[in-house]
Amino acid sequence: MKILYLVHRLPYPPNKGDKVRSYHLLKHLAARHEVHLGTFLDDPDDEQHLTRVQALCRSLHVARLSPRSAKLLSLRGLLSGEALSLPYYRDAGLQAWVDETAARVGFDAVVVFSGVMAQYTQGLKGVKTLVDFVDVDSAKWRDYAPEHAWPMSWLYRREFAKLLGFEQRVADAAACSFFVTDNEVALFRELSPGRELRLAALGNGVDADFFTPDAGRASPFAADELPLVFTGAMDYWPNVDAVTWFASDILPALRERFPALRFHIVGRAPAPAVQALSGAAVNVTGTVPDVRPYLQHAAAVVAPLRLARGIQNKVLEAMAMARPVVAAGTCVRAITADAQAGLQPAETESHYVERLSALLADREAADAAGRTARDFVLGAYSWDAHLAGLDRHLEAA
């Protein structure tokens, strides 16, 4: 099939949650179909990867996006009455490329990754569109509002309402809309009463061939420390909230029991609030060339996400690296693994202290739980198995 694939961020390298999913979706589509990719590049470091992405596509259009400028331009949404996310990702050159390529190629189907990219499909009549919303993005802004003072709280509530309306119109027109879990599907239905929507869950996977332990992989940690690890893009607000909460409210109690304990925050672009945590008890790495050594040699991995839902790639990757993980209950329930699989839920500070203390006190049991975690993701979280759900809808289109 001839497929138009629209993605809000260059789907390579797969070094953060959305890019992991969008890359594996691109690779899956490219192995079976002719793919024409339209996307944004918002990080100059990603320029080096364009050749790799181009090799997967019949044609490629990349619109350069400056986050700072785009934020200013997005304020046009206040005048137009639309969600600010839409002008943020609006580019005349990308729209012209979509229209020209559609007229020349004649697409059999359109696959949209991230609902905001559906704004480029308005002129494509008679072409079946599949939309991967991943999460209910509008609900994220609703969740942010109580955590911020006015005027940002007002702006976030406005964004929730405006973006939800756009997402609903997109879902009305789509042949099928996908979300990462059944819970996200249920949430969107709950927020959209009275609508006859075609929705399905399309779970995340993990590249267990890449994320695999290697006895020859050197440890990045000092020999006398007990490392706890968190991974993620550290300019993303839910990640910032998670590590600041963990460092201030949970880590001190753990260090009373385990003085050698050190919390390693591993990920690109740490926000000022994250950088401020750096000290004797906390190491903020910034960008690292390879996250696997940090995961493999961690005593345990944590994901104390209070403002995130759905399947977290960071959790699956840690499990694939055979490490035990203690994570927010919402993250654990999305993966549907129990404590025996090396993934344990925690909701409160005391939960994290209790569960991590047990793992740190018995390293043999922790290692065994990690091996069970890897076995679990090998059996339940292959990308091809999950993306087969998309294939069925493409065949119907």
C-alpha positions in Angstrom: 0.0 0.0 0.0 1.0 3.6 -0.5 0.8 5.2 3.0 1.1 8.7 4.2 2.6 8.7 7.7 2.5 11.9 9.7 4.5 12.3 13.0 4.9 15.3 15.2 8.6 14.6 15.9 11.2 12.8 13.8 10.8 9.1 14.7 14.5 8.5 15.3 16.5 8.0 17.4 14.1 6.0 19.7 15.5 7.6 22.8 12.2 8.9 24.4 8.8 7.5 24.9 6.9 8.9 21.9 9.9 8.4 19.5 10.2 4.8 20.6 6.6 4.1 19.6 6.7 6.2 16.4 10.0 4.6 15.2 8.8 1.1 15.7 5.5 2.0 13.9 7.6 3.4 11.0 9.8 0.4 10.8 6.7 -1.9 10.9 5.0 0.0 8.1 8.1 0.3 6.0 8.7 -3.5 6.0 5.3 -4.0 4.5 4.3 -0.9 2.5 5.5 2.2 0.6 5.8 5.0 3.2 5.8 8.7 2.6 6.7 10.4 5.9 5.9 14.0 6.9 7.4 15.1 10.2 8.9 17.8 12.3 12.5 18.1 13.5 12.7 20.0 16.8 16.2 19.0 18.0 19.2 20.0 15.9 21.0 16.9 17.2 18.6 14.8 15.2 19.8 16.2 11.8 22.5 13.4 11.8 19.7 10.8 11.7 17.9 12.0 8.6 19.7 9.6 6.3 18.7 6.6 8.5 15.0 7.7 8.4 15.1 8.5 4.7 16.2 4.9 4.0 12.9 3.7 5.4 10.7 5.9 3.3 9.8 6.4 -0.4 9.7 10.2 0.3 10.4 12.4 3.3 9.5 15.9 4.2 11.0 17.4 7.4 9.8 20.7 8.7 12.2 22.4 11.1 10.6 23.5 14.3 12.1 25.8 17.0 10.3 25.1 20.3 10.9 28.6 21.5 9.4 30.2 18.4 6.7 27.7 18.1 5.5 28.4 21.7 5.2 32.1 20.8 3.4 31.3 17.5 1.0 28.9 19.3 -0.5 31.9 21.1 -2.3 32.6 17.9 -4.7 30.0 19.1 -6.0 32.5 21.7 -7.2 34.7 18.8 -8.5 31.9 16.6 -10.3 30.1 19.4 -8.4 26.8 18.9 -6.1 24.7 21.0 -2.6 26.2 21.2 -1.2 22.8 20.3 -2.5 23.1 16.7 -0.6 26.3 15.6 2.4 25.0 17.5 2.6 22.2 14.9 1.3 24.1 11.9 3.6 24.5 8.9 2.6 25.7 5.4 5.5 23.8 3.8 4.4 20.5 5.3 0.8 21.1 4.3 1.9 21.9 0.7 4.0 18.7 0.6 1.1 16.6 1.9 -1.3 18.0 -0.8 1.2 17.7 -3.6 2.3 14.2 -2.7 -1.3 13.0 -2.3 -2.2 14.3 -5.8 0.9 12.7 -7.3 1.0 9.4 -5.4 -2.6 8.6 -4.6 -2.4 7.3 -1.0 -4.2 4.1 0.0 -4.3 5.1 3.6 -3.1 7.7 6.1 -1.5 6.9 9.5 -1.4 9.8 11.9 0.8 9.6 15.0 -0.3 12.2 17.6 -3.7 13.8 17.1 -2.4 17.3 16.3 -1.0 16.0 13.0 -4.5 15.2 11.8 -4.9 18.9 10.9 -2.8 18.0 7.7 -5.4 15.5 6.5 -8.4 17.8 6.1 -8.0 18.0 2.3 -7.6 14.3 1.7 -11.0 13.1 0.7 -11.9 9.5 0.4 -8.7 8.2 2.0 -9.1 6.0 5.1 -7.3 7.6 8.1 -6.0 5.7 11.1 -5.0 7.9 14.1 -2.6 6.8 16.9 -3.4 9.2 19.7 -1.2 7.1 22.0 -2.7 8.8 25.2 -5.6 11.1 25.6 -3.4 14.1 25.2 -6.0 16.7 26.2 -6.4 15.0 29.6 -2.7 15.7 30.2 -3.5 19.4 30.3 -6.4 18.9 32.6 -4.1 17.0 35.0 -1.5 19.8 34.9 -3.9 22.5 35.8 -4.2 21.8 39.6 -0.4 21.7 39.8 0.1 25.3 38.6 -1.0 28.7 39.7 -3.1 31.2 37.7 -2.7 32.1 34.8 -1.2 28.8 33.8 -3.9 26.8 35.5 -6.5 28.7 33.4 -4.5 28.2 30.2 -4.1 24.4 30.9 -7.9 24.1 31.5 -8.6 25.9 28.3 -6.2 23.7 26.4 -7.9 20.6 27.7 -11.3 21.8 26.5 -10.2 23.0 23.1 -7.9 20.1 22.3 -10.5 17.5 23.5 -13.0 19.1 21.0 -10.4 18.7 18.2 -9.6 15.1 19.2 -13.2 14.2 19.2 -13.7 15.6 15.6 -10.6 13.7 14.5 -11.9 10.5 16.0 -15.4 11.1 14.4 -13.7 11.1 10.9 -11.1 8.4 11.4 -11.6 4.8 10.3 -10.1 3.8 13.7 -8.4 5.7 16.5 -5.8 3.9 18.7 -4.7 4.4 22.3 -2.0 2.7 24.2 -4.2 0.9 26.7 -7.8 -0.1 27.3 -7.9 2.4 30.1 -7.1 5.3 27.7 -9.8 4.0 25.4 -12.2 4.0 28.3 -11.2 7.5 29.3 -11.7 8.9 25.8 -15.2 7.3 25.7 -16.0 8.8 29.0 -14.9 12.2 27.9 -17.0 11.8 24.6 -20.5 10.8 25.6 -23.0 10.2 22.9 -20.4 9.7 20.1 -20.2 6.5 18.1 -16.4 6.3 18.0 -14.3 3.5 16.4 -11.6 3.0 19.0 -9.0 0.3 19.8 -6.1 -0.3 22.1 -2.7 -0.6 20.5 -0.1 -1.5 23.1 3.6 -0.6 23.3 6.3 -3.1 22.9 10.0 -3.3 23.7 13.1 -4.1 21.6 14.3 -6.9 23.8 17.2 -7.7 21.4 18.6 -4.2 22.0 17.6 -4.0 25.6 19.3 -7.1 26.8 21.9 -7.7 29.6 25.5 -8.1 28.5 28.1 -9.5 30.9 30.8 -7.5 29.2 29.0 -4.1 29.6 30.9 -1.9 32.1 29.2 -0.3 35.0 29.0 3.5 35.1 28.7 3.5 38.9 31.3 3.8 41.6 32.1 0.4 43.2 31.0 1.5 46.7 27.6 2.9 45.8 24.1 1.4 45.7 22.5 2.9 42.5 18.8 3.6 42.0 18.0 4.8 38.5 15.3 6.8 36.7 15.4 7.3 33.0 13.5 9.7 30.7 13.5 13.1 28.9 14.2 15.5 31.8 12.5 18.5 30.3 9.1 16.7 30.4 7.0 17.9 33.2 5.7 14.5 34.6 9.3 13.3 34.7 10.5 16.5 36.4 7.7 16.1 39.0 8.5 12.5 39.5 12.2 12.9 40.3 11.8 16.0 42.4 9.1 14.3 44.5 11.2 11.1 44.8 14.4 13.0 45.8 12.8 15.2 48.4 10.2 12.9 50.0 11.4 9.4 49.5 15.1 9.2 49.0 16.1 10.6 52.5 14.3 7.8 54.3 15.9 5.2 52.0 19.4 6.7 52.6 18.8 6.4 56.4 18.6 2.6 55.9 21.1 2.4 53.0 23.8 5.2 53.3 25.5 4.1 50.1 22.4 4.6 48.1 22.6 7.2 45.2 19.8 8.3 42.9 20.8 8.6 39.2 18.6 10.7 37.0 19.5 9.7 33.4 18.1 11.6 30.5 18.5 14.5 28.1 17.8 18.2 28.8 17.4 18.3 32.6 15.2 21.2 33.6 16.6 23.7 36.2 14.5 22.0 38.9 16.2 18.7 38.1 19.7 20.2 37.9 19.2 21.7 41.3 18.8 18.2 42.8 22.4 17.3 41.9 24.6 16.5 45.0 26.0 13.8 47.1 22.8 11.8 47.1 21.7 12.6 43.5 23.5 12.4 40.2 22.0 14.2 37.2 23.7 12.8 34.1 22.1 14.7 31.2 22.4 13.0 27.8 24.2 9.7 27.8 25.4 7.8 24.8 23.7 4.6 25.9 21.2 4.2 28.7 21.7 0.4 29.0 24.7 0.4 31.3 22.7 2.5 33.8 19.8 0.1 33.7 21.8 -3.1 33.7 23.9 -2.2 36.7 21.2 -0.5 38.8 20.2 -2.1 42.1 16.6 -1.2 41.1 14.8 1.2 38.7 12.1 3.6 39.8 9.2 5.3 37.9 7.4 7.4 40.5 5.2 9.1 37.9 2.3 11.0 39.5 1.2 12.8 36.3 1.4 10.1 33.7 -0.7 7.3 32.4 -0.4 4.5 30.0 2.4 2.1 29.2 5.8 3.6 30.0 8.6 2.6 27.7 11.1 3.3 30.4 9.5 0.6 32.5 9.4 -2.0 29.8 13.1 -1.2 28.9 14.2 -1.6 32.5 12.3 -4.9 32.7 13.9 -6.1 29.5 17.3 -5.3 31.0 16.4 -7.8 33.8 16.0 -5.2 36.6 13.3 -5.0 39.2 11.1 -1.9 38.9 9.0 0.0 41.5 6.6 2.3 39.7 3.4 4.2 40.1 0.3 2.0 40.3 -1.1 3.5 37.1 2.0 2.4 35.2 1.9 -1.1 36.7 -1.7 -1.6 35.9 -1.2 -0.5 32.3 1.4 -3.2 31.8 -0.7 -5.8 33.7 2.3 -7.4 35.4 2.2 -8.4 39.0 5.0 -8.2 41.6 6.2 -11.6 40.7 7.2 -10.3 37.3 9.6 -7.9 38.9 7.3 -4.9 38.6 5.9 -3.6 41.9 3.3 -0.8 42.4 3.6 2.0 44.8 1.3 5.0 45.5 2.7 6.7 48.6 6.1 7.6 50.0 5.9 4.7 52.4 5.1 2.3 49.7 8.2 3.2 47.8 10.4 3.0 50.9 9.0 -0.4 51.8 9.3 -2.0 48.4 12.7 -0.6 47.5 14.1 -1.5 51.0 13.1 -5.1 50.4 14.8 -5.2 47.0 18.0 -3.4 48.3 18.2 -5.7 51.4 18.1 -8.9 49.3 20.1 -8.5 46.1 19.7 -12.1 45.1 15.9 -11.9 45.3 16.1 -8.6 43.4 18.2 -10.2 40.6 15.7 -13.1 40.4 12.8 -10.7 40.1 14.7 -8.9 37.4 15.1 -12.1 35.4 11.4 -12.8 35.8 10.7 -9.3 34.5 12.7 -9.9 31.4 10.9 -13.3 30.8 7.6 -11.5 31.1 8.3 -8.8 28.5 9.8 -11.3 26.1 6.5 -13.2 26.1 4.1 -10.3 26.2 5.6 -7.2 24.7 7.0 -7.8 21.2 6.4 -4.9 18.8 5.2 -6.9 15.9 2.6 -8.7 18.0 1.1 -5.4 19.2 1.3 -3.7 15.8 -0.6 -6.5 14.1 -3.7 -4.7 15.3 -2.9 -1.8 13.0 -2.3 -4.2 10.1 -5.9 -5.5 10.3 -7.3 -2.0 9.9 -4.9 -1.2 7.0 -6.0 -4.4 5.2 -9.6 -3.3 5.6 -8.8 0.1 4.2 
